[in-house]
Each structure stands twice: as C-alpha cells, then as structure tokens.
Amino acid sequence: ADVACTIRSTVPCGSRPASTLAIRLQYSSMRSLPVRFYASFAAEAFGGNIAGVVYDDAGLKAAEMQRIAADLSVPTTGFVRSQGKGRFHVRFFSTRSEMGMCGHVTVGIFMALCDDLRIAKQEASYCQVTPAGDIPVEVTFVEGRPRVSMKQGMPRFDLIHSTSADIAPMLGVAPG
C-alpha cells in the first residue's frame, strides 16, 4: 500500500485539544481514501484515545474495512458514510475485528465531519446508525469550539458459565 502522511492541524475537542493527522491510503485494488486520526478526550497533544476516521463514500466491504483498520494500527477505526438528512452510517473495526459501537471514535468522526465541512459548523443533532443501533449525537459549540456528545444505551453482556478451575489459570492463581 502507498501511504502519504502529512500533519493537518491540531483542533480542539470541547475544551481539550485533539490532534489530527490527515493521510490518504492508496491500495492497488481500491481507490484513494481520506483518513483522519483524532486523539479523543485528550488533555494535551499526543494524549487521549486515538481514533481512526475513514470516509466510506462508496461503500467498502467488511473485509476491506478490516484490512484498512489493521493497516492503520490504531485501537479503533470508524468508517462513516452519509445517509443524508443528518444520518450517518458508521461501522467500527479494531485491528482484529468489528465492534458494534465505540464512543471515542464517535467523537473523532463528528469532529472530522465538522473540520472537513461535511456538516455545518453550527449546533445540530445527528443520528449515527451503528450495528449497536441508532445513536443520537449532538454537536454544540463552547467558545467557538465544537463539542460532541452522544446518548448510548446500557451495555449488554452475555452470561458466561465458568468455574474457578476455568478462570484461575488465566489469572495465574491456583483454583479453589
């Protein structure tokens, strides 16, 4: 893959700065894709949770998204595609698998949409359509800086039936 990297800017995320790095990925079998990196929830540059943001304007296949996420090698990458009327379809991939939802990537996505003028720089409500369901997202401004907030449902966990003999070796202790 051919990758060209340039520092784009340092932008605020609410009252905390978020670093962004703009790159374009060029795969021989795929078109060039705009990519952004954001440090969500950063107290200073180079802190926070790193989020990859890829504009998926043409509709990548899941295998292509997974390959890109693995190549970017950040904890989670979000692939965003506008559905019109304030709705955005988003899929999240770690370097190894897809996940239903990711909060810090949601912040990065809406900061990127704002920075790249894909949404108006004004207070507005949006709907992020994810495998975990529809997530309401609000973009507000504090001292001229965008602030992203979302409403997530309560997490759901599967019940796992394990014995102490199953778990003890994972913890490095003797069962019992």
C-alpha positions in Angstrom: 0.0 0.0 0.0 1.2 3.5 -0.8 0.6 5.8 2.2 1.4 9.6 2.2 1.2 11.3 5.6 1.0 15.0 6.4 0.2 16.7 9.7 -3.1 18.5 9.0 -3.7 20.5 12.2 -4.3 20.5 15.9 -8.0 21.0 16.6 -10.0 21.4 19.8 -12.3 18.7 21.1 -14.6 20.5 23.5 -12.2 22.2 25.9 -9.4 19.7 25.2 -7.2 19.6 22.2 -7.4 16.7 19.7 -4.6 16.0 17.4 -5.4 15.1 13.8 -3.2 13.6 11.1 -4.5 13.5 7.6 -3.4 10.7 5.3 -4.5 9.1 2.1 -4.4 5.4 1.7 -3.9 4.0 -1.8 -4.4 0.3 -2.3 -3.8 -1.2 -5.8 -7.3 -2.7 -5.7 -9.1 0.3 -4.0 -9.5 3.9 -4.7 -7.7 6.6 -2.6 -9.4 7.1 0.8 -9.2 10.2 3.1 -8.2 9.1 6.6 -8.0 11.2 9.8 -6.6 10.4 13.2 -8.1 12.1 16.3 -7.0 12.0 19.9 -10.4 12.0 21.6 -10.6 13.1 25.3 -7.1 14.5 25.1 -5.8 16.8 27.8 -2.9 17.7 25.6 -1.5 16.9 22.2 -0.5 13.3 21.7 -2.7 12.1 24.6 -6.3 10.7 24.7 -7.7 7.8 22.9 -6.6 7.6 19.2 -9.4 7.2 16.7 -9.1 6.5 13.0 -11.7 8.0 10.8 -12.2 6.9 7.2 -14.8 8.4 4.8 -16.6 5.5 3.2 -18.3 7.4 0.4 -18.6 4.4 -2.0 -19.4 1.6 0.5 -16.4 -0.6 1.3 -16.9 -4.3 2.0 -16.4 -5.5 5.6 -13.2 -7.3 4.6 -11.8 -4.1 3.1 -12.6 -2.2 6.2 -10.9 -4.8 8.4 -7.8 -4.7 6.2 -7.6 -0.9 6.4 -8.2 -0.9 10.2 -5.4 -3.5 10.6 -3.1 -1.4 8.4 -3.8 1.8 10.3 -3.0 0.0 13.5 -4.9 2.3 15.9 -7.1 0.9 18.6 -10.3 1.5 16.6 -11.2 2.9 13.2 -14.6 4.2 12.2 -15.9 4.1 8.6 -18.5 6.8 8.1 -20.9 7.2 5.2 -23.6 9.9 5.0 -27.2 8.7 4.5 -28.5 12.2 4.1 -30.8 14.3 6.4 -28.4 14.2 9.3 -27.9 10.4 9.4 -24.5 8.7 9.2 -23.9 5.0 8.8 -20.9 4.0 10.8 -19.0 0.7 11.3 -16.2 0.3 13.9 -13.2 -2.0 13.5 -10.3 -2.8 15.8 -7.1 -4.2 14.2 -8.7 -7.6 14.5 -12.5 -7.5 14.5 -15.6 -5.4 14.1 -17.4 -4.0 17.1 -20.9 -2.6 17.5 -20.1 0.8 18.9 -17.1 3.0 20.0 -17.5 6.3 21.9 -14.1 7.8 21.3 -14.3 7.1 17.6 -17.8 8.7 17.5 -16.2 11.9 18.9 -13.4 11.7 16.3 -15.9 11.1 13.5 -18.1 14.1 14.3 -15.0 16.3 14.8 -13.7 15.2 11.4 -17.1 15.8 9.7 -17.1 19.3 11.3 -13.4 20.0 10.4 -13.9 18.9 6.8 -17.1 20.8 6.4 -19.2 17.7 5.8 -21.6 19.0 8.4 -22.3 22.7 9.1 -20.3 24.4 11.8 -23.4 25.0 13.9 -25.3 23.3 16.7 -27.2 20.4 15.4 -28.5 16.9 16.2 -27.5 13.8 14.2 -28.2 10.1 14.1 -25.3 7.7 13.9 -26.6 4.4 12.6 -24.4 1.6 14.0 -24.6 -2.2 14.4 -25.5 -1.5 18.1 -28.4 0.6 17.0 -29.1 4.3 16.3 -27.1 6.6 18.5 -28.2 10.3 18.9 -25.3 12.7 18.6 -25.3 16.4 19.4 -22.7 18.9 18.2 -22.6 22.0 20.2 -20.1 24.8 20.4 -18.3 26.2 23.5 -16.3 29.3 22.9 -16.4 28.6 19.2 -15.1 25.1 19.5 -17.2 22.0 18.6 -18.2 19.7 21.4 -19.6 16.2 20.6 -21.9 14.3 22.9 -23.9 11.1 22.4 -26.5 9.1 24.1 -25.7 5.4 24.4 -27.9 2.6 25.6 -26.8 0.4 28.6 -24.2 -2.2 27.6 -25.4 -5.8 27.2 -23.3 -8.7 28.3 -23.6 -12.3 27.6 -23.7 -14.6 30.6 -20.7 -16.9 30.7 -20.8 -20.1 32.8 -17.3 -20.7 34.1 -15.8 -22.4 37.1 -13.0 -21.3 39.3 -10.9 -24.1 37.6 -11.6 -22.4 34.2 -10.7 -18.9 35.4 -7.8 -19.5 37.8 -5.1 -20.3 35.1 -6.0 -17.1 33.3 -5.3 -15.1 36.5 -2.2 -17.1 37.3 -3.6 -18.5 40.6 -4.4 -21.9 41.8 -8.1 -22.9 41.6 -10.1 -23.4 44.8 
